[in-house]
Amino acid sequence: MSAVTTGRREDMAAAAGRLWADSVRASLEAEGRPVSGGWPGTMSEARARLPDDLGRGLESEEVSRLTRVLYHAARDSWLGKPSIAS
């Protein structure tokens, strides 16, 4: 396993979150549905979207922390807020 710094893992998780928000937005627009309101994603969905290689070999607490980074980046992107990790 290659050594990846904590900061790099956070950046990668945040990028995955922003891509998730973009994907949800595009899906809604393709269906002709409005893109409005609060972020529709869940923490369970965020965990499922955490890239396997990003969490491999980490303790569950670290995986949970990266899941939160991913979720918050997606939510902030959805709401048009700048992400701390961006």
FENMO-V981990 format. One record per residue. N is the residue number from 1. RES is the residue in one letter. PSI is psi in whole degrees, -180 to 180 (999 if undefined). NEAR is the number of other ideal C-beta (glycine too) atoms within 8 Angstrom. D_CENTER is the distance of its C-alpha to the mean C-alpha in whole Angstrom. Layout:
((N	RES	PSI	NEAR	D_CENTER) (N	RES	PSI	NEAR	D_CENTER))
//
This chain:
((1	M	133	4	23) (2	S	148	3	22) (3	A	123	4	21) (4	V	128	7	18) (5	T	158	6	18) (6	T	-44	5	16) (7	G	-40	6	15) (8	R	-40	8	14) (9	R	-41	11	12) (10	E	-43	11	10) (11	D	-43	9	10) (12	M	-40	11	9) (13	A	-42	16	6) (14	A	-41	14	5) (15	A	-41	9	7) (16	A	-37	14	5) (17	G	-44	19	2) (18	R	-39	13	6) (19	L	-38	8	7) (20	W	-48	14	6) (21	A	-43	15	8) (22	D	-40	9	10) (23	S	-45	8	11) (24	V	-44	12	12) (25	R	-47	10	14) (26	A	-40	8	16) (27	S	-45	8	16) (28	L	-44	10	18) (29	E	-40	9	20) (30	A	-29	6	21) (31	E	-2	6	22) (32	G	18	4	24) (33	R	150	6	22) (34	P	145	4	21) (35	V	95	6	18) (36	S	169	3	19) (37	G	-167	3	18) (38	G	163	5	15) (39	W	126	8	12) (40	P	-5	6	13) (41	G	164	12	10) (42	T	164	5	10) (43	M	-36	8	9) (44	S	-42	6	11) (45	E	-39	9	9) (46	A	-43	16	6) (47	R	-40	9	9) (48	A	-25	6	10) (49	R	-7	10	7) (50	L	120	14	7) (51	P	136	8	10) (52	D	-44	6	13) (53	D	-20	5	15) (54	L	-36	12	12) (55	G	-5	11	13) (56	R	129	7	17) (57	G	6	4	19) (58	L	155	8	18) (59	E	156	5	19) (60	S	-31	6	17) (61	E	-39	6	17) (62	E	-39	9	15) (63	V	-42	12	12) (64	S	-41	8	12) (65	R	-43	8	11) (66	L	-34	15	9) (67	T	-42	13	7) (68	R	-40	10	8) (69	V	-46	13	6) (70	L	-48	16	3) (71	Y	-48	12	4) (72	H	-35	11	7) (73	A	-40	18	5) (74	A	-47	16	5) (75	R	-46	12	8) (76	D	-39	11	10) (77	S	-44	13	9) (78	W	-42	13	11) (79	L	-1	8	13) (80	G	22	5	14) (81	K	144	6	14) (82	P	137	5	13) (83	S	140	12	11) (84	I	-36	5	13) (85	A	1	9	11) (86	S	999	7	12))
//
